[in-house]
Amino acid sequence: MFCEKCGAKNSKENSFCEKCGERLNPEEEKVSEKNKEDSKREEVVTRKTETRNMELLFEKEKYYSYIGKIQRSVTMTYVYWIGFGLIISFMILAGASYQDEFSRFGSHHDGEGMMQIFAIVPPIIGFAIAHARTLEKKIRVQEMKWRMDFYSKHIH
C-alpha cells in the first residue's frame, strides 16, 4: 500500500504512513465520523424515548394513585350518606315508640306502622344522594383511563 501524499510504501496493517504520518485510508475516517454521528443520533433518540417512558410511568403512577383515592372517596361517600339516613330512621322509630301522639297518623293501634314506613325513606334518599355525588368522580376516573390509553398507544 502506498501513501497518496508522499508515495512511500507501507504495510497493509498500517493506518498511517510511516514516513509522513498521513492517514492511509481516508474513506475509513469518513465512515468512522458518520458512525459517530449516527451513534449520537441514536443516543438522542434513546434519551427521548427514555424520557417519554418515564413520563408515561409517572402518569400511570398518578393514575393508579388517583384511582385509589377516588375508590376510597366513593366508599366513604356511600357510608356517610347511608349512615346519616339510618341515623334519621332510628330517630323516627324511636320517636314513634315513645310518643303516643303519632297514633293519629297510621294504624288504628298506634303510630308505629306509618312511622316504620317513613323510616325506610331516609336511607334510600341517602343512597340516592351518595350515588349522585359519586357520578362526577366516576367520570373523572373514566377520563383518566382514556388519557392512559392514549399515552400507552402514542408514546413509545
Number of C-alpha atoms within 10 A of each C-alpha: 14 13 19 13 12 12 12 13 13 16 11 9 7 12 15 15 22 15 12 12 12 15 17 20 15 11 10 12 12 11 11 12 12 12 12 12 12 12 12 12 12 12 12 12 12 12 12 13 14 13 13 15 16 12 14 17 15 12 16 18 12 13 17 15 11 15 19 12 12 17 15 11 14 19 13 13 19 19 15 15 21 21 16 16 21 19 15 17 21 15 13 19 21 13 16 21 14 10 12 12 11 18 17 12 13 15 13 10 9 18 21 25 18 17 22 16 13 13 22 17 14 21 19 15 15 21 20 14 15 20 15 11 14 18 12 11 16 15 11 15 18 13 12 19 16 12 14 17 11 11 18 14 8 8 11 12
